[in-house]
Every structure is written in C-alpha cells, then in structure tokens.
Amino acid sequence: MGTMNITMREALNQAMAEEMERDETIFLMGEEVAEYNGAYKVSEGLLDRFGPKRVWDTPISENGFCGLGIGAAMTGLRPIIEFMTFNFAFVAMDQIINNAAKTLYMSGGQFSVPMVMRGPGGAAAQVGAQHSSVLDSIFAYFPGLKVVSPSTPKDAKGLLKTAIRDDNPVIFIENELLYGVSGEVPEEEFTIPMGEGAVRAEGGDVTLIAFSRINHMLLEGIPEFQKEGISVELIDPRTVKPLDLDIIARSVSKTHRVVIVEEGHRFAGVGAQVADEIYQRCFDDLDAPIARVTHAENPLPYAKHLEAVSLPSVAETIRAAKAVLYRA
C-alpha cells in the first residue's frame, strides 16, 4: 500500500471525483464550482471530467441552491453543495435547519436528505469579521446534522467520502488556511468513519483537545511545550458531531488534566459541550478544572495585530497548560 503527498485541496478534489465516478447520482453545485474550477480550486477539473449536468455553477443565492439540493436529495440524488464560505450559509439557515435537518424526522422516515454541504469556514488571513465566523457549534446544536472539521489531507479525503455516502445531511467545514497544507494520503481506496477521533501526539502531563486548523497549529507547536517541560497528548476529534468521547476519556484517565482549544468563541462554543461531557464522564479522573482557550469575545478584526491577539495561539495554550498543572 503506497501513499502520495498531496494538499488538502487535492485530497478533497480526489474524494469528490472518486465518489462521482462511483455513483452517477452524485453532483456538485455552488458558486464558481464549474467554469472557474472553484473559488479555492477544490473542484478543479471536475466540469471537464463529468460535464455540466453534474457540475453546476449557481447564482449568488445560497438559500435557493441549498433548497434545490435538498429537494434533489429527497428525490434520490446525492448533491454536494459548496458554499464559497460558510459565512454565506447564514442566508441559507432556514433551508439547512428547517428542511435538511428535520425532513427525515418530520416525514416519519419517508424522506431522507443525503447531501453534503461543504466549503471553507473559520478565520482566514485578514478577511474581516463577516468572513471569519466559526460555525461548528451552531450546526452541531441541531439534531439531524452531522458536523465534520478535518485537520489533515488524509482525514479530509477519507471523511468527505464517508460524508458523501451518508444518508443524512452532513456539514463539512474546511479551514481555508489548510487548503495548501500537504500530507500523506493512501493511494488505495479508503474511508474514515465519523465519530472516531485521532491521537496526534502522545504525552502524559495534559490532554489538549482541538480540531481543524487549531489542531494543526498545536501539532506544529509541540516543541514549544517541550521547551517548557510539558508532555502533551493531542486529541483531534475530527468530527464535532458525532463526537468520539471514548478517545477523550482514555486520554483524560491518563493525564488527569485538560485544555480545550478552539477557533470559535467561548460562550456556547464546542469546547463548552466537550467540557460538560468530560465532567459528566470523567470527573473523578480530573486533578484540575478544565481550561479553555478560544477566540476572544469580539468579531474578528481586520488589522493583522488585532487579529493575532483575538485568535488562540500556542503561547496562550502553554499558559493554560501551566495553569492546569499548577505551574503558573
């Protein structure tokens, strides 16, 4: 079994192409996905390969083309809906929440909605407050939606293939700043199940829990923890919902200390739910209160220096780790 070193952008492209080749009911639509090869070139070459009946450019009307996708899914097709950014999904929330998430339940199981809604989310580099929202916790709040936030090219490909094959609506959030990140991806056919996290680094002092770009940031920052004499175990949930509580519990029972780091805001963020789950399941294993490192409680500024102090950092996470280790 061989591997190839490709970017996350290429991994996502391969996942869609392989699934579209496998199943002719799968199609892609969104803004600039066809003629322009995607705003971030994730769909490059798909129009030439599969033609205009399966790769569609849409008007700038997220509520409209998301609703079109839901209707197509209800009648036997398997759409992939690309939002140019998940910030633009705000205008499609009625379709996503009231139709995609609830149709299976409200129809008594008669109509499933097998569709993937994917695109970049989270903070990018100086794109301002209206293009930097982190929406994982919002989508995860609603029953009926699954939420995926990969941090590596391998996970992006394996999880997107799984999402496309799922009979339920899946929110698949790709961080814009990870599109160009490279990693080893198997050459052979593979999928990754939802609800199975990964241990990115093993350690004994403190458990760090983070997904998407923040997990990537912390993995690269492990030498900084080592300089401070802190041995970290880094957990990547990979899917926000369903959440792999088993892998988290095993790590907590080992380290007895937890820092949850996320790009979203603190109030009602994903980390708040993760902390609650840990307290319910692992309270007796904890030797310190759970610490959280988050986006500051402000819209993300455009100014570079203000953007930097608003978002989580390795340095801030080290301070939090020292606090739960009582080394502050």
C-alpha positions, 0 to 999 in steps of 0.5 A, spaced: 500 500 500 503 506 497 501 513 499 502 520 495 503 527 498 498 531 496 494 538 499 488 538 502 485 541 496 487 535 492 485 530 497 478 533 497 478 534 489 480 526 489 474 524 494 469 528 490 471 525 483 472 518 486 465 518 489 462 521 482 465 516 478 462 511 483 455 513 483 452 517 477 447 520 482 452 524 485 453 532 483 456 538 485 453 545 485 455 552 488 458 558 486 464 558 481 464 550 482 464 549 474 467 554 469 472 557 474 474 550 477 472 553 484 473 559 488 479 555 492 480 550 486 477 544 490 473 542 484 478 543 479 477 539 473 471 536 475 466 540 469 471 537 464 471 530 467 463 529 468 460 535 464 455 540 466 449 536 468 453 534 474 457 540 475 453 546 476 455 553 477 449 557 481 447 564 482 449 568 488 443 565 492 445 560 497 438 559 500 435 557 493 441 552 491 441 549 498 433 548 497 434 545 490 439 540 493 435 538 498 429 537 494 434 533 489 436 529 495 429 527 497 428 525 490 434 520 490 440 524 488 446 525 492 448 533 491 454 536 494 453 543 495 459 548 496 458 554 499 464 559 497 464 560 505 460 558 510 459 565 512 454 565 506 450 559 509 447 564 514 442 566 508 441 559 507 439 557 515 432 556 514 433 551 508 439 547 512 435 547 519 428 547 517 428 542 511 435 538 511 435 537 518 428 535 520 425 532 513 427 525 515 424 526 522 418 530 520 416 525 514 416 519 519 422 516 515 419 517 508 424 522 506 431 522 507 436 528 505 443 525 503 447 531 501 453 534 503 454 541 504 461 543 504 466 549 503 471 553 507 469 556 514 473 559 520 478 565 520 482 566 514 488 571 513 485 578 514 478 577 511 474 581 516 469 579 521 463 577 516 468 572 513 471 569 519 465 566 523 466 559 526 460 555 525 461 548 528 457 549 534 451 552 531 450 546 526 452 541 531 446 544 536 441 541 531 439 534 531 439 531 524 446 534 522 452 531 522 458 536 523 465 534 520 472 539 521 478 535 518 485 537 520 489 533 515 489 531 507 488 524 509 482 525 514 479 530 509 479 525 503 477 519 507 471 523 511 468 527 505 467 520 502 464 517 508 460 524 508 458 523 501 455 516 502 451 518 508 444 518 508 443 524 512 445 531 511 452 532 513 456 539 514 463 539 512 467 545 514 474 546 511 479 551 514 481 555 508 488 556 511 489 548 510 487 548 503 495 548 501 497 544 507 500 537 504 500 530 507 500 523 506 494 520 503 493 512 501 493 511 494 488 505 495 481 506 496 479 508 503 474 511 508 474 514 515 468 513 519 465 519 523 465 519 530 472 516 531 477 521 533 485 521 532 491 521 537 496 526 534 501 526 539 502 522 545 504 525 552 502 524 559 502 531 563 495 534 559 490 532 554 489 538 549 483 537 545 482 541 538 480 540 531 481 543 524 486 548 523 487 549 531 489 542 531 494 543 526 497 549 529 498 545 536 501 539 532 506 544 529 507 547 536 509 541 540 516 543 541 514 549 544 511 545 550 517 541 550 521 547 551 517 548 557 517 541 560 510 539 558 508 532 555 502 533 551 497 528 548 493 531 542 486 529 541 483 531 534 476 529 534 475 530 527 468 530 527 464 535 532 458 531 531 458 525 532 463 526 537 468 520 539 468 521 547 471 514 548 478 517 545 477 523 550 476 519 556 482 514 555 486 520 554 483 524 560 484 517 565 491 518 563 493 525 564 488 527 569 488 534 566 485 538 560 485 544 555 480 545 550 482 549 544 478 552 539 477 557 533 470 559 535 468 563 541 467 561 548 460 562 550 456 556 547 462 554 543 464 546 542 469 546 547 463 548 552 459 541 550 466 537 550 467 540 557 460 538 560 461 531 557 468 530 560 465 532 567 459 528 566 464 522 564 470 523 567 470 527 573 473 523 578 479 522 573 480 530 573 486 533 578 484 540 575 478 544 572 478 544 565 481 550 561 479 553 555 482 557 550 478 560 544 477 566 540 476 572 544 469 575 545 469 580 539 468 579 531 474 578 528 478 584 526 481 586 520 488 589 522 493 583 522 495 585 530 488 585 532 487 579 529 493 575 532 491 577 539 483 575 538 485 568 535 488 562 540 495 561 539 500 556 542 503 561 547 496 562 550 495 554 550 502 553 554 499 558 559 493 554 560 497 548 560 501 551 566 495 553 569 492 546 569 498 543 572 499 548 577 505 551 574 503 558 573 
